[in-house]
Amino acid sequence: MEKKIIAAFDFDGTITKKDTFIEFIKFSKGRFKLFTGLFLFSPLLILMKLKLYPNWKVKQKLFSYFYKGISINQFNKWGADFSALIDKMLLSKAIDSINLHKNKGEILVIISASIENWIKPWANQTGINTILSTKIEVDINERITGKFLTNNCRGKEKVIRLLEEFPNRNDYYLIAYGNDKGDKELIEFADEGYYNKFI
């Protein structure tokens, strides 16, 4: 019996030209708030670039600064409205590849460190229904706590999340697309792996 094919795409820098985390902050909070936040956290951002402070911790601190206390309904509305901006950031070759896999009836997956709440609306409209990405915590009052509910979906976490969704590795042929070191483990885990294929 022929194996099913799974095509797993990173999101930021692979499907899109830009980092959607920064663009989402700009969209939902405005440029002034974005630049104020980046300035306040610039020492940590520098330490992260020097590999002296973990990527996920900086990301969670930034996320908490901008969104702690916001209602999840408001956040999801921003995510849905943000889809139109994502359309303007797409790499055309990535969309061609997505459509090719889709037309062949293969399973499409987005696996990303970005927050699922702004990936899902765009992905679902595009015909991609499996999103493995960073989830956020919400309190009993339906407000964002500022914490991540899951590990940041980057590096080896991408392989862990893929295997949670598709545990029988021998049952499928995996094609993976990425663009940086955060995709290394997934690409090495794949039967076919590609860096920067759409640039």
Secondary structure by P-SEA (a helix, b strand, c coil): cbbbbbbbbbcccccccccaaaaaaaaaccaaaaaaaaaaaaaaaaaaaaccccaaaaaaaaaaaccccccaaaaaaaaaaaaaaaaaaccaaaaaaaaaaaaaccbbbbbccccaaaaaaaaaaacccccccbbbbbcccccccccccccccccaaaaaaaaaaccccccbbbbbbbccccaaaaaaacccccccccc
